[in-house]
């Protein structure tokens, strides 16, 4: 699924994807830090707290970031979910910026 949904549909999809990321990351010894990070972001977003979007986006970029994580297995699934989560979070953030203008 490469097409981004409407901003209103993006939040439930992002919550679902973050839940899947948490499960995937907890299955791998290298993913526990990021599993905790994604779970906190998921809970904040599900609770309507915009800080969850900011927290999620802060995981991307820079040395040692979520983008740099390589798992023992399931890297294709990780890349797919990680990319989708980032794209949805950007869509939500940008829509909030427009709505707040």
SELO-550471 format. One line per field, with one value per residue (C-alpha): residue number from 0; residue in three letters; x, y, z. Coordinates in Angstrom, 2 decimals, decimal comma, padded with zeros to 5 digits. Each point is the difference from the previous one (the first is absolute). Layout:
seq = (NUM | ...)
type = (ala | ...)
X = (X | ...)
Y = (Y | ...)
Z = (Z | ...)
END
This chain:
seq = (0 | 1 | 2 | 3 | 4 | 5 | 6 | 7 | 8 | 9 | 10 | 11 | 12 | 13 | 14 | 15 | 16 | 17 | 18 | 19 | 20 | 21 | 22 | 23 | 24 | 25 | 26 | 27 | 28 | 29 | 30 | 31 | 32 | 33 | 34 | 35 | 36 | 37 | 38 | 39 | 40 | 41 | 42 | 43 | 44 | 45 | 46 | 47 | 48 | 49 | 50 | 51 | 52 | 53 | 54 | 55 | 56 | 57 | 58 | 59 | 60 | 61 | 62 | 63 | 64 | 65 | 66 | 67 | 68 | 69 | 70 | 71 | 72 | 73 | 74 | 75 | 76 | 77 | 78 | 79 | 80 | 81 | 82 | 83 | 84 | 85 | 86 | 87 | 88 | 89 | 90 | 91 | 92 | 93 | 94 | 95 | 96 | 97 | 98 | 99 | 100)
type = (unk | unk | unk | unk | unk | unk | unk | unk | unk | unk | unk | unk | unk | unk | unk | unk | unk | unk | unk | unk | unk | unk | unk | unk | unk | unk | unk | unk | unk | unk | unk | unk | unk | unk | unk | unk | unk | unk | unk | unk | unk | unk | unk | unk | unk | unk | unk | unk | unk | unk | unk | unk | unk | unk | unk | unk | unk | unk | unk | unk | unk | unk | unk | unk | unk | unk | unk | unk | unk | unk | unk | unk | unk | unk | unk | unk | unk | unk | unk | unk | unk | unk | unk | unk | unk | unk | unk | unk | unk | unk | unk | unk | unk | unk | unk | unk | unk | unk | unk | unk | unk)
X = (000,00 | 001,93 | -002,82 | -000,44 | -003,50 | -001,88 | 001,37 | -003,05 | 000,68 | 003,73 | -000,26 | -001,70 | 002,33 | 003,05 | -001,17 | -000,36 | 003,41 | 001,68 | -001,58 | 001,40 | 003,42 | -000,03 | -000,67 | 002,65 | 002,60 | -000,66 | 000,67 | 003,60 | 002,74 | 001,09 | -003,44 | -001,02 | 000,99 | -001,90 | -002,96 | -000,34 | 000,30 | -002,69 | -002,31 | 000,17 | -000,65 | -002,92 | -001,59 | 000,36 | -001,46 | -002,87 | -000,73 | -000,17 | 003,32 | 001,84 | 003,29 | -000,17 | 000,43 | 002,93 | 001,55 | -000,38 | 001,53 | 002,93 | 000,98 | 000,87 | 003,29 | 003,46 | 002,51 | -001,44 | -003,54 | -002,90 | 000,95 | 003,33 | -001,51 | 000,70 | -001,68 | 001,23 | -002,89 | -003,15 | 001,82 | -002,28 | -003,04 | 001,79 | 000,86 | -003,56 | -001,58 | 002,63 | -000,43 | -003,78 | -000,05 | 002,29 | -002,06 | -003,25 | 001,51 | 001,21 | -003,46 | -001,62 | 002,55 | -000,35 | -003,77 | 000,17 | 002,30 | -002,52 | -002,93 | 001,84 | 000,81)
Y = (000,00 | 003,04 | 002,52 | 002,12 | 000,11 | 003,10 | 001,54 | -001,22 | -003,60 | 000,34 | -000,02 | -003,41 | -001,50 | 001,43 | -001,41 | -003,43 | 000,17 | 001,09 | -002,97 | -002,31 | 001,64 | -000,53 | -003,71 | -000,36 | 001,92 | -001,97 | -003,23 | 001,08 | 000,53 | 003,24 | 001,58 | 000,43 | 003,69 | 000,87 | -002,20 | 002,08 | 003,22 | -001,09 | -001,20 | 003,35 | 001,80 | -002,34 | 000,59 | 003,77 | 000,09 | -002,33 | 002,34 | 003,01 | 001,44 | 001,63 | -000,49 | -003,62 | 001,20 | 002,19 | -002,87 | -002,38 | 002,40 | 000,72 | -003,69 | 000,52 | 001,53 | 000,35 | -002,58 | -002,85 | 000,87 | -002,33 | 000,18 | -001,67 | -002,99 | -003,38 | -003,02 | -003,58 | -000,85 | 001,61 | 003,04 | 000,23 | 000,19 | 002,48 | 002,23 | -000,12 | 000,85 | 002,59 | 001,81 | -000,04 | 001,21 | 002,89 | 001,01 | -000,08 | 001,99 | 002,67 | 000,15 | 000,43 | 002,63 | 001,96 | -000,08 | 001,26 | 002,82 | 001,02 | -000,28 | 002,11 | 002,78)
Z = (000,00 | -001,24 | -000,17 | 003,10 | 001,50 | 001,01 | 003,20 | 001,95 | -001,09 | 000,64 | 003,80 | 000,36 | -002,61 | 001,79 | 003,34 | -001,61 | -001,66 | 003,22 | 001,77 | -002,66 | 000,31 | 003,77 | -000,43 | -002,71 | 001,99 | 003,21 | -001,89 | -000,64 | 002,57 | -001,72 | -000,06 | 003,66 | 000,30 | -003,16 | 001,01 | 003,17 | -002,04 | -002,48 | 002,79 | 001,78 | -003,30 | -000,76 | 003,41 | -000,28 | -003,52 | 000,98 | 002,91 | -002,29 | 001,18 | -002,92 | 001,84 | -001,18 | -003,59 | 001,01 | 001,99 | -002,93 | -002,51 | 002,32 | -000,31 | -003,66 | -001,18 | 001,45 | 001,09 | 001,99 | -001,02 | -000,65 | -003,69 | 000,82 | 001,81 | -001,56 | 001,55 | 000,09 | -002,35 | -001,43 | -001,41 | -003,04 | 002,27 | 002,27 | -002,96 | -001,33 | 003,36 | 000,91 | -003,32 | 000,21 | 003,61 | -000,86 | -003,02 | 001,99 | 002,85 | -002,43 | -001,61 | 003,42 | 001,10 | -003,23 | 000,20 | 003,59 | -001,14 | -002,66 | 002,41 | 002,56 | -002,49)
END
